[in-house]
């Protein structure tokens, strides 16, 4: 692979949310197990996909369900690529729905390159820290928000 240092790095990833969050911590007498009930009700799954350039989220989009190849490719082609103003190297994991050959073709047509991360290496993708921040924020604000999108827009990542 040619030297990619002249290209702007763009990290992309997706994450998912259940619209139900649980308490991570509780108190009990020493040696006693904490038990609590969780509703048997199914909660809505929402996926969030975005890119990250210089610490800024770009082209964020939510999707009501788990991520699919078709949705990811549509987001990639219609939302991510048009926001890239300079030749970029797009860095992403090897998730099953990332049809790498098609994504590489789309990128190369516009002067970009794709760099897949090694398997099981989220530590190489800084957007993972953004997802952790958003999920921590959600645990605090979601119970007081009327909608998922209201909670999402209250996060400093989207200000």
ZAMAR-162960 format. One record per residue (C-alpha): y, x, z. Coordinates in Angstrom, 1 decimal. Layout:
<rs>
Y  X  Z
...
</rs>
This chain:
<rs>
0.0  0.0  0.0
3.4  1.3  -0.9
6.0  2.1  1.7
7.5  -1.2  3.0
10.2  0.3  5.3
13.0  -0.8  2.9
12.0  -4.5  3.2
13.2  -6.8  5.9
10.4  -7.7  8.3
9.8  -11.5  8.7
7.2  -12.5  11.3
5.7  -15.9  10.8
3.3  -17.9  13.0
2.5  -21.4  14.1
1.8  -22.9  17.5
0.6  -26.3  18.8
1.7  -28.5  21.6
0.0  -31.4  23.3
2.7  -33.8  24.4
1.1  -33.7  27.8
1.5  -30.8  30.2
-0.2  -30.2  33.5
0.8  -28.5  36.6
-0.3  -24.9  36.6
0.1  -24.4  40.3
-0.4  -26.4  43.5
-0.7  -25.9  47.3
-3.7  -26.5  49.5
-5.1  -25.2  52.8
-6.6  -21.8  52.6
-10.0  -21.9  51.1
-9.8  -25.5  49.8
-9.9  -26.3  46.1
-7.0  -28.4  44.6
-8.2  -31.4  42.7
-6.1  -33.8  40.6
-6.7  -36.5  38.1
-5.8  -36.3  34.5
-5.4  -39.4  32.4
-8.2  -40.0  29.9
-5.5  -41.0  27.4
-5.3  -38.9  24.3
-1.9  -37.2  23.7
-0.3  -36.5  20.4
-0.7  -33.0  19.0
2.4  -31.5  17.4
2.4  -28.2  15.5
5.5  -25.9  15.1
5.8  -23.3  12.3
8.6  -20.8  11.9
9.7  -17.4  10.8
11.4  -14.7  12.9
14.0  -12.3  11.5
15.9  -10.0  13.9
15.1  -12.2  16.9
16.3  -15.4  15.2
14.0  -18.3  14.3
14.2  -19.3  10.6
12.8  -22.4  8.8
11.4  -24.1  11.9
9.4  -27.2  11.2
7.3  -29.6  13.2
4.2  -31.4  12.0
2.4  -34.2  13.8
-1.2  -32.9  13.8
-3.0  -29.6  13.6
-1.9  -27.2  10.9
-3.6  -27.4  7.5
-3.6  -25.1  4.5
-1.7  -27.6  2.4
1.1  -28.1  5.0
1.4  -24.4  5.6
1.7  -23.6  1.9
4.3  -26.3  1.3
6.3  -25.0  4.3
6.0  -21.5  3.1
7.0  -22.2  -0.5
9.7  -24.9  0.1
11.3  -23.8  3.4
10.5  -20.2  4.3
10.9  -18.4  0.9
14.2  -20.1  0.0
15.8  -18.8  3.3
14.9  -15.2  2.5
18.0  -13.6  1.0
16.7  -10.0  0.7
13.4  -8.6  -0.3
11.1  -9.0  2.7
7.7  -8.1  4.1
6.2  -11.2  5.5
3.9  -10.4  8.5
1.4  -12.9  9.6
-2.0  -13.3  11.2
-5.2  -14.0  9.3
-5.5  -17.7  10.2
-8.0  -19.5  8.1
-5.4  -21.8  6.6
-3.3  -18.8  5.3
-4.8  -18.7  1.8
-3.7  -15.0  1.4
-4.1  -14.7  -2.3
-1.9  -17.7  -3.1
0.7  -16.6  -0.5
0.8  -13.1  -2.0
1.3  -14.5  -5.4
4.2  -16.7  -4.2
5.8  -13.8  -2.5
5.5  -11.3  -5.3
7.1  -13.7  -7.7
10.2  -13.5  -5.6
10.1  -9.8  -4.7
8.5  -10.1  -1.3
5.3  -8.6  0.1
2.7  -10.0  2.5
1.3  -7.9  5.3
-1.6  -9.5  7.2
-2.1  -8.4  10.8
-5.4  -7.1  12.1
-7.7  -9.8  13.6
-7.0  -10.7  17.2
-3.7  -8.8  17.5
-1.0  -11.3  18.6
0.7  -8.4  20.4
1.9  -7.2  17.0
3.7  -10.4  16.3
6.9  -10.8  18.3
7.2  -14.6  17.5
4.3  -15.0  20.0
6.9  -14.3  22.8
9.1  -17.0  21.4
6.3  -19.5  21.5
5.5  -18.6  25.2
9.2  -19.1  26.0
9.3  -22.5  24.3
6.1  -23.7  26.1
7.4  -22.6  29.5
10.7  -24.4  28.8
8.7  -27.5  27.7
6.8  -27.7  31.0
10.2  -28.0  32.8
12.0  -30.4  30.5
9.5  -32.6  28.8
9.0  -35.0  31.7
12.7  -35.8  31.6
13.1  -36.2  27.8
12.5  -39.3  25.8
11.0  -37.5  22.8
9.3  -34.3  21.9
12.1  -33.4  19.5
14.7  -33.9  22.3
12.8  -31.4  24.4
12.5  -29.0  21.5
16.2  -29.1  20.7
17.1  -28.4  24.3
15.4  -25.0  24.1
17.8  -22.0  23.7
15.7  -20.8  20.7
17.2  -23.6  18.7
20.8  -23.4  19.8
</rs>
